[in-house]
Structure formats: structure tokens, C-alpha cells
């Protein structure tokens, strides 16, 4: 599955900080813009994986329906 998010980067002193507008908790920093970008990709993966694991635990033993949902945001 591939998703697109909005990475926001700001230069603060000698560092770049970055976060994802649509995903609270996905934030990072890097010495270069490219390092901050790569770190943010990793942070997104970690947040999504952790959220999925928490949801799986919550659903364990319950009868649930799972289906993909596509959303277009303009």
C-alpha cells in the first residue's frame, strides 16, 4: 500500500525539523534536508506500524469487518 503525506520542513539553526501535517506524532530532525526527509519517512512507517499493531490488539477476539477505504482530499 502506498500513501502520500505532506512533509513540512523548517530550518532551525543548523538543523532541519520535519513533521507530517496529516499524521500527529510523525516528526523528526536532520542535519541536512535529505537526512530529515529520510528520517521522516522512517517516522511515518513507525507511527503507522504502531497504530496498526494497537488496532490489531484492540480487535483481537472481536467480530469485525475490515475493508479498504480510499479518500481523496482536495
N, C-alpha and C positions, 0 to 999 in steps of 0.2 A: 504494500500500500504506500502510495506517495502522497504527501500533503505539501501545501505551500503555506508558509507563515511569513509574517512581517518582522524582519530583524531590524532593530533600531540600535544604532551605534553612535557613541559620543566620545570625543577625545577629551580626556581629563588629565591634564598634566602630560606625563609621558606614556599614559596608558589609554587603551580604548575599553570602554564598557559597552556591553550589549545586552539587550533583552528582547523578548518576543512579545509584541503587542497583544496577541491573542491567547497567550499561554502564561498565566501568572506562575512564577517560580522558575521559569527558564531564563536565567540571566548568567552573565559571565564577564570576564575581562581578559585582555591580552595585551602584550607589549606592542604588537602590530595589529593592523586591521585584519589581516588574513588570519592571524592567530586567534583573534577574538571571534571571527566568523566560524572557524573550525571548532573552537570551544563551545560556541553557541549551538552548533549542530549536535554536538555530543550532549549538551544540557537538554536540548529538546528531546532527544532519544531517551535520556534517563528519566525525564519527567513523564513522558508518555508511557514508558515501560512500567514505572512505578504506579501510575494511575491505573493501568490495565491490571496489574497484579492486585492492587487493592480492590478493584471492582470484582475480579475473579473470586477473591476470598469472600466478599460480601454476597456473591451469588451462589456460593457453594451450598449444595443441598436444596436449592430452591428451583422451582419450575419457572424458567424464564424463557422468553423468546429473544433471539439475537438476530439482528439484520443490519446490513449496511445502510447508511443514510448519507446522501450527498446533499451538500448545501453550497449554494453559490452566493457569495457576499459581494455586493457592489459598493 
